[in-house]
Amino acid sequence: MPDAGLWVVKLGSSLVTNHGRGVDSIAIAGFAAQLAQLKTQGHRVVVVSSGAIAEGMKRLGWSSRPHAIHDLQAAAAVGQMGLAQAYEAGFAAHQLKTAQILLTHEDIADRRRYLNAKSTINTLLALGIVPIVNENDTVVTEEIKLGDNDTLAAMVANLLEADLLVILTDQLGLFTDDPRLHPSATMVSEVSANDPDIALMAGGAGSEIGTGGMATKVRAARRAANSGAHTLIASGHEQDVLLRLAAREPVGSLLYADIPRLSAREQWLADHLQLRGQLQLDAGAAQALLRDGKSLLPVGVVDVVGQFERGDVVACLDPQGREIARGLVNYSAQETRRIRGLASSQIEAALGFVEESELMHRDNLVFTSSGGKR
């Protein structure tokens, strides 16, 4: 636990919408009071909040969550008004100003927009303002949807190189098994975010209100660990939970970061959730990447999946089909199919030109397997 630093705090839907019945202004005011006190202790805080769609459903008189994207977009557009008002009022009681930041995957995937988002949030923090971040559900489509606010919170932690990601939910923490089905399950107080066993512990979805369960929180912790951020998963129903965490009380589950920290550019590459394609590698190429940290050459590619263009982010799979790395590809999918398995000296003969001798340069590649050389 850092003594002082940047905290990204994610508040789940069930905590801020009274279990889906609309924005709970009293609950939000309580969290705002705790976050305001954290700021007096020297912490900088960013809030990632769910709840816009639930609030929109209430205002529109809808009793069940819609499935159609345009209905969800409409609900989010209506609900964002109430959600923003609740946070503004909650922090104003402590003489703090707030700002609303709405993101989509396209904002993260585009390098320029990624850097702009980072600069904007850092400027707000320098001004003493509390950024309230949410996925931009009003314009999102299935193709660019981040998927859940646990993932969004981890991406914000990476974006800002936060010290701590706090995921507050209606669960006490990470258990060895689903406590609803297995009463003998025990809560995990501390574990590596990279421990392969925690995915098995996480199980399925927890609350019907939001879109994420414990499994998404574990994946978020692993993602946050890439930038060196520790993750705490705890119940937002615990009294003064944030202040107790700051006081180092044993509340919830700590998933600590114990893997080499990625550079800012590597974090950006790792944060691409929407991959444009896959490259199946032979054993030699996989070993050259993982063990030796080499660039990817066309000779080591045995299959090409998907349609992509030069500069898109593409995954590299080992012979067993496991993703080991991803990066910016130097050739389109059509061109890659024509040069796969060839030596670099044969590229010009096959294509009539040479962009690069490497299919994917080491400087534009990040390992997504813990066995990779960083």
C-alpha positions in Angstrom: 0.0 0.0 0.0 1.5 3.4 -1.0 1.7 6.0 1.7 0.5 8.7 -0.7 0.0 8.7 -4.4 -2.6 8.4 -7.1 -5.6 6.2 -6.4 -8.1 5.1 -9.1 -11.3 4.1 -7.3 -13.9 2.2 -9.2 -17.5 2.2 -7.7 -19.8 -0.6 -8.9 -23.3 -0.1 -10.1 -24.9 -1.8 -7.1 -23.1 0.7 -4.7 -24.2 3.9 -6.4 -27.6 3.0 -7.7 -29.3 1.4 -4.7 -29.1 -1.9 -6.4 -30.3 -0.6 -9.8 -33.1 1.7 -8.6 -31.4 4.9 -9.7 -28.6 7.1 -8.5 -28.2 6.8 -4.7 -27.1 10.4 -3.8 -26.6 9.5 -0.1 -24.2 6.7 -1.0 -22.3 8.9 -3.4 -22.1 11.6 -0.8 -20.6 9.1 1.6 -17.9 8.0 -0.9 -17.2 11.7 -1.7 -16.6 12.4 2.0 -14.1 9.6 2.2 -12.3 10.6 -1.0 -12.2 14.2 0.2 -10.4 13.0 3.3 -8.0 11.0 1.3 -7.1 14.2 -0.6 -6.3 15.9 2.7 -3.9 13.0 3.5 -2.0 13.7 0.3 -3.6 11.3 -2.1 -4.7 12.2 -5.6 -8.0 10.5 -6.6 -9.7 9.5 -9.8 -13.2 7.9 -9.7 -14.4 5.4 -12.2 -18.1 5.1 -11.7 -20.8 2.9 -13.1 -24.5 3.8 -12.8 -25.5 5.9 -15.8 -27.6 3.2 -17.5 -29.4 2.3 -14.2 -30.2 6.0 -13.6 -31.4 6.4 -17.1 -33.7 3.4 -16.8 -35.2 4.9 -13.7 -35.8 8.3 -15.4 -37.3 6.6 -18.4 -39.5 4.3 -16.4 -37.9 1.1 -17.7 -38.1 -1.9 -15.2 -35.6 -4.2 -17.0 -32.2 -3.5 -18.6 -32.6 -3.3 -22.4 -30.5 -5.4 -24.8 -30.5 -3.2 -27.9 -27.4 -0.9 -28.2 -29.5 2.2 -29.1 -31.7 1.7 -26.0 -28.7 1.4 -23.8 -27.2 4.5 -25.4 -30.4 6.4 -24.8 -30.5 5.3 -21.1 -26.9 6.3 -20.6 -27.4 9.7 -22.2 -30.4 10.4 -19.8 -28.7 8.8 -16.8 -25.3 10.7 -17.1 -27.1 13.9 -16.1 -28.2 12.5 -12.8 -24.9 10.7 -12.1 -22.9 13.8 -12.8 -25.2 15.9 -10.6 -24.9 13.5 -7.7 -21.1 13.6 -7.8 -20.9 17.3 -8.2 -23.2 17.8 -5.2 -21.3 15.2 -3.1 -17.9 16.8 -3.6 -19.2 20.4 -3.5 -20.0 19.7 0.2 -16.3 19.4 0.7 -15.4 22.5 -1.5 -14.1 20.2 -4.3 -14.9 20.5 -8.0 -15.5 17.6 -10.3 -15.0 16.9 -14.0 -16.7 14.3 -16.2 -14.5 12.2 -18.5 -16.2 9.9 -21.0 -14.0 7.3 -22.8 -14.4 4.6 -25.4 -11.9 2.0 -26.6 -11.2 4.2 -29.6 -9.9 6.9 -27.2 -7.4 4.4 -25.8 -6.5 2.7 -29.1 -5.6 6.0 -30.9 -2.2 7.1 -29.7 -2.9 10.8 -30.0 -6.3 10.6 -28.2 -4.7 8.4 -25.6 -2.0 11.0 -24.8 -4.7 13.8 -24.9 -6.8 11.9 -22.4 -3.8 11.4 -20.1 -2.8 15.1 -20.3 -6.4 16.2 -19.6 -6.8 14.1 -16.5 -3.3 15.0 -15.2 -4.2 18.7 -15.6 -7.4 18.2 -13.7 -5.5 16.5 -10.9 -2.9 19.3 -10.8 -5.8 21.8 -10.4 -7.2 19.8 -7.5 -10.3 18.7 -9.4 -11.7 15.1 -8.9 -12.1 13.4 -12.4 -15.2 11.2 -12.7 -14.6 8.7 -15.5 -17.1 6.5 -17.2 -17.3 4.6 -20.5 -19.1 6.8 -23.1 -22.1 4.5 -23.4 -24.0 7.2 -25.3 -21.9 6.5 -28.5 -20.4 3.1 -27.8 -21.0 0.2 -30.1 -20.2 -3.5 -29.6 -17.1 -3.1 -31.7 -15.5 -0.4 -29.5 -17.2 -1.3 -26.1 -14.7 -1.6 -23.3 -17.0 -4.2 -21.8 -17.2 -3.3 -18.1 -16.0 -0.6 -15.9 -13.5 -2.9 -14.1 -11.6 -3.1 -17.3 -12.0 0.7 -17.8 -10.7 1.4 -14.3 -7.6 -0.8 -15.0 -7.0 1.1 -18.3 -7.2 4.4 -16.5 -4.8 3.1 -13.9 -2.4 2.2 -16.7 -3.0 5.5 -18.5 -2.1 7.5 -15.4 0.5 5.1 -14.0 -1.5 5.0 -10.7 -0.1 3.6 -7.5 -3.3 1.8 -6.5 -6.5 0.6 -8.1 -9.4 0.1 -5.6 -12.4 -1.8 -6.9 -15.3 -1.4 -4.6 -18.1 -3.9 -5.1 -20.9 -5.7 -3.2 -18.6 -8.6 -2.5 -16.2 -8.7 0.5 -13.3 -9.6 -1.7 -11.8 -12.5 -3.6 -12.7 -15.9 -2.2 -11.1 -19.3 -2.8 -14.4 -20.4 -4.3 -17.9 -18.9 -4.8 -19.1 -18.4 -1.2 -22.7 -18.4 -2.3 -22.3 -22.1 -3.4 -19.5 -23.2 -1.1 -19.9 -21.9 2.5 -16.4 -23.3 3.4 -14.8 -20.9 1.0 -12.4 -18.4 2.6 -11.4 -14.9 1.6 -8.0 -14.3 0.1 -6.3 -11.5 2.0 -3.2 -11.1 -0.3 -2.1 -12.7 -3.5 0.0 -11.9 -6.6 -2.1 -10.4 -9.4 -0.2 -12.7 -11.7 -1.1 -15.9 -9.8 -2.7 -18.3 -12.3 -4.9 -19.8 -9.7 -6.9 -16.6 -9.0 -8.8 -16.9 -12.3 -10.2 -20.2 -11.1 -11.2 -18.6 -7.8 -13.0 -15.7 -9.4 -15.9 -17.8 -10.9 -18.7 -16.0 -12.7 -20.7 -12.9 -12.4 -21.7 -11.6 -9.0 -24.3 -8.9 -9.3 -27.2 -8.7 -11.8 -27.0 -4.9 -11.9 -23.6 -4.5 -13.6 -21.8 -6.2 -16.4 -18.8 -7.4 -14.5 -18.2 -10.2 -11.9 -15.2 -11.2 -9.9 -13.5 -12.6 -13.0 -13.5 -9.2 -14.6 -11.9 -7.8 -11.4 -9.1 -10.3 -11.5 -8.4 -9.5 -15.1 -8.5 -5.8 -14.2 -5.9 -6.4 -11.5 -3.6 -8.2 -13.9 -3.9 -5.4 -16.4 -3.3 -2.8 -13.7 -0.2 -4.7 -12.6 1.4 -3.9 -16.0 2.0 -0.3 -14.9 3.0 -1.3 -11.4 -0.4 -0.6 -9.7 -1.6 -2.8 -6.9 -5.3 -3.7 -6.8 -7.6 -3.9 -3.7 -11.0 -5.5 -4.1 -13.3 -4.8 -1.2 -16.9 -4.2 -0.3 -18.2 -0.7 -0.7 -20.8 -1.5 2.0 -18.0 -1.6 4.7 -18.0 1.5 6.9 -15.4 4.0 5.9 -13.8 1.4 3.7 -11.5 3.8 1.8 -10.2 5.4 5.0 -9.6 2.0 6.5 -7.7 0.9 3.5 -5.6 4.1 3.7 -4.9 3.3 7.4 -3.7 -0.2 6.2 -6.5 -2.1 7.9 -6.8 -5.6 6.5 -10.0 -5.0 4.5 -10.8 -6.9 1.3 -8.3 -8.7 -1.0 -5.0 -7.2 -2.1 -3.7 -8.4 -5.5 -0.2 -7.0 -5.6 1.9 -6.2 -8.7 5.0 -8.3 -8.8 5.8 -8.3 -12.5 8.3 -6.0 -14.4 6.6 -2.6 -15.0 5.8 -1.8 -18.7 6.9 1.4 -20.3 4.2 3.9 -21.2 4.3 2.8 -24.8 4.2 -0.8 -23.9 1.2 -0.1 -21.7 -0.6 1.5 -24.6 0.0 -1.5 -26.7 -1.1 -3.9 -24.0 -4.3 -1.9 -23.5 -5.6 -2.7 -27.0 -8.7 -4.8 -26.3 -9.8 -4.8 -30.0 -7.1 -6.7 -31.8 -7.3 -6.7 -35.6 -5.8 -10.1 -36.2 -3.6 -13.0 -35.1 -0.2 -14.4 -36.2 0.4 -18.1 -35.5 4.1 -18.6 -34.8 6.3 -21.7 -35.0 8.2 -22.8 -32.0 11.4 -21.1 -33.1 9.8 -17.7 -33.5 7.9 -18.0 -30.2 11.2 -18.8 -28.5 13.0 -15.9 -30.2 10.4 -13.5 -28.9 10.0 -14.9 -25.4 13.5 -15.9 -24.5 15.7 -13.6 -26.6 13.4 -10.5 -27.0 13.9 -10.5 -30.8 11.7 -8.8 -33.4 9.2 -11.0 -35.3 10.3 -12.0 -38.8 8.0 -13.4 -41.5 9.9 -16.7 -41.6 8.4 -17.6 -38.2 4.8 -17.1 -39.1 2.8 -20.2 -40.1 -0.7 -18.8 -40.2 -2.5 -15.4 -40.5 -6.0 -14.8 -39.0 -8.2 -11.7 -39.6 -8.0 -8.6 -41.8 -5.6 -5.8 -40.7 -3.6 -3.0 -42.2 -0.1 -1.8 -41.6 0.1 -0.2 -38.2 -2.8 -2.2 -36.6 -2.3 -4.1 -33.4 -2.1 -7.8 -33.9 -1.6 -10.7 -31.5 1.2 -13.3 -31.6 0.2 -16.8 -30.7 2.6 -19.7 -29.8 2.2 -23.2 -31.3 -0.4 -24.0 -28.6 -2.6 -21.1 -29.6 -1.7 -19.0 -26.5 -1.2 -15.3 -26.9 2.4 -14.4 -26.0 2.7 -10.9 -27.4 1.0 -8.2 -29.4 2.3 -5.3 -31.4 2.1 -3.0 -34.4 2.4 -5.0 -37.6 4.4 -3.6 -40.6 2.4 -5.3 -43.3 -1.3 -5.8 -44.1 -3.0 -9.1 -43.6 -3.0 -9.8 -47.4 0.7 -8.9 -47.6 1.5 -11.0 -44.5 -0.1 -14.0 -46.0 2.1 -13.7 -49.1 5.4 -13.4 -47.1 4.7 -15.8 -44.2 7.4 -18.4 -43.9 9.8 -16.4 -46.1 13.2 -15.0 -45.1 13.3 -11.2 -44.9 15.6 -11.2 -48.0 12.6 -12.7 -50.0 10.1 -9.9 -49.1 10.8 -7.7 -52.1 10.5 -10.6 -54.5 7.2 -11.6 -53.1 5.6 -8.2 -52.8 7.6 -6.0 -55.2 8.6 -3.7 -52.3 10.0 -3.7 -48.8 8.4 -1.7 -45.9 10.5 -3.2 -43.2 12.7 -6.3 -42.8 10.7 -7.3 -39.7 7.0 -8.2 -39.6 6.8 -6.7 -36.1 9.7 -4.7 -34.6 10.8 -5.3 -31.0 10.2 -1.7 -30.2 6.6 -1.9 -31.2 5.9 -5.1 -29.4 4.8 -6.0 -25.8 4.7 -9.4 -24.1 1.4 -10.5 -22.7 2.8 -13.8 -21.3 4.6 -13.6 -17.9 7.4 -15.6 -19.5 8.3 -12.9 -21.9 11.5 -10.9 -21.8 10.8 -7.3 -20.9 
